[in-house]
Amino acid sequence: MRKTISFIAFILLCGMGLPAQESNDEAQIRKVIESAYIEGIHNLGSVDDINRGFHPGFDLLILRNNSLSKLPIYTWLESVLHRKAEQPAGPEHKISVKFLFNDITGNAAVSKIELYREDKLLFTDYLSLYKFNEGWRIVSKIYQQH
């Protein structure tokens, strides 16, 4: 009986380490999305943060009129730089984010988020991320505009 209780306690203690790792990954994913995507891309923040958070192979997938097109990160970044030149202080009304869920399996993750401006829902985004040696990076995005 004592061996059974010890074994169960051991299994429970070993299993307790797993959520902490997932929680750490989830916190890192949130940080990347907030700094590179929300503050960097939408709120015209740090270009360095954008470059750290987005993989150079990133594509934004756009569905229009039953046709799929891609916008690579370097093209999107050009648009951000143009907007930053026009609005050095950033947009008057900032974008905010609500995290709906992160699904993490090993070094792959998907994050479902909602983007708001002045409490108005603008987009639901699905961001795909991979964990590289330097950390989590956004590799693709699909979305629904509201």
Secondary structure, DSSP 8 states (H G I E B T S, - for coil): -HHHHHHHHHHHHHHTHHHHHHHHHHHHHHHHIIIIIIIIIITT--HHHHHHHEEEEEEEEEEETTEEEEEEHHHHHHHHHHHHHH-TT--SS-EEEEEEEEEEETTEEEEEEEEEETTEEEEEEEEEEEEETTEEEEEEEEEEE-
